[in-house]
Amino acid sequence: MAMKQFFSEIKGLKVKELPAYVKPMLSIDAAKKVVQRSLDNYHAKYIQTSSIDPLFHVCFGGMIFSYLVALPEERRHLEHQQHAKEHGGH
């Protein structure tokens, strides 16, 4: 949705005008405003309504985080297994 809106906004711009239009969107202040707006929306949608969804978000986020942390070790283990299989080792 946001990308569609962005493309519709820049559709009428010339190529020379595009950097001046995009530059304010990439500033630190703009990023802080986007994060703050997202947190406000999340709070209004889930926290104020006493929804159980934030608990699910934390659980699934923790599972994904732990998977990503363990992924390099798993890849090394699988590569070692493949190497051992190819060379007849244990």
QUITA-V631237 format. One record per backbone hydrogen bond with DSSP energy under -1.0 kcal/mol. NH is the residue of the N-H (numbers start at 1). CO is the residue of the C=O. Records with the same first field share a line. If there is no record, write none. Layout:
BEGIN
NH: CO ; CO
END
This chain:
BEGIN
5: 1
6: 2
7: 3
8: 4
9: 5
10: 6
13: 10
21: 17
22: 18
23: 19
25: 22
26: 23
31: 27
32: 28
33: 29
34: 30
35: 31
36: 32
37: 33
38: 34
39: 35
40: 36
41: 37
42: 38
43: 39
44: 40
45: 41
46: 42
48: 43
50: 47
51: 46
55: 52
56: 52
57: 53
58: 54
59: 55
60: 56
61: 57
62: 58
63: 59
64: 60
65: 61
66: 62
67: 63
68: 64
69: 65
70: 66
71: 67
74: 70
75: 71
76: 72
77: 73
78: 74
79: 75
80: 76
81: 77
82: 78
83: 79
84: 80
85: 81
86: 82
87: 83
89: 84
END
